[in-house]
């Protein structure tokens, strides 16, 4: 009995020791991250300019190089939390622009940005997002003129009815032979942004209750190169499929990914949908980070789904 009790006490002591070591390691890592943030010029500049995070400068540098934004656009920001990309998109599309952010985690949206909390890989969430952007009245302030938006909406409805009477199937984005792949009336988005990452379970920081706390976003890489790469490819393809269904002809696409063996296949798929495709690692992206961005410019109007997603 004494030996059994001693063994159990020893086991408990070892478990407590491992927990303490893990906690100390996480605390030390957090301290290093905080120290790096304080020294980072983009972090300091983001605070000065009132931006949600330093990630804003990545999108600003992409836009300065490729000019993806202009006034009046509809922008969908996938993985928007904590909201710095949405801030940039809203500023660059004013006046009359609208921005919709989608994220699996709760976050306080920037002023003027519409948001949806949900898992973008869920078909029901994607359907809700499509319905949102296809209604020209949603996501726009009333001060922009309700009557004008109502007129625009009526025109869209009339166009959809005309297309249906002509035999075009709107529901799945496919068309009958002899017609374009999908309908222009169903494509109402000008720019799709994807800064999504494959999240993994939170292990600390539960005491932080602020909706603006971007803690989850700090946990978006596992440290396992293949896992991070594979997860980013799945998310990029989901964003690309959404873009095929909703992006106007001439629209643009920006997607973050982690480099690996599959990104060349994704690049070929992008080239099947866009006139020009670029890779870019912005200056504000940390040198040690494996992240890089695909930029797809000018969506092709006649690109068919089967041609895009079977491109190898």
Secondary structure, DSSP 8 states (H G I E B T S, - for coil): -HHHHHHHHHHHHHHHHHHHHHHHHHHHHHHHHHHHHHH-HHHHHHHHHT-S-TTHHHHHHHHHHH----TT-EEEEET-TT-HHHHHHHHHH-SS-EEEEEESS-----TT-EEEES-TTSHHHHHHHHHHHHSTTTTS-GGG-HHHHHHHHHHHHHHHHHHHHTT---TTS---TTS-SS-GGG--EEEEEE---------S-TT---TT--HHHHT---S-HHHHHHHHHHHHHHHHHHHHHHEEEEEEEEEEEE-STTHHHHHHHHHHHEEEEEEE--TTS-TT--EEEEEEEEE-TT--HHHHHT--
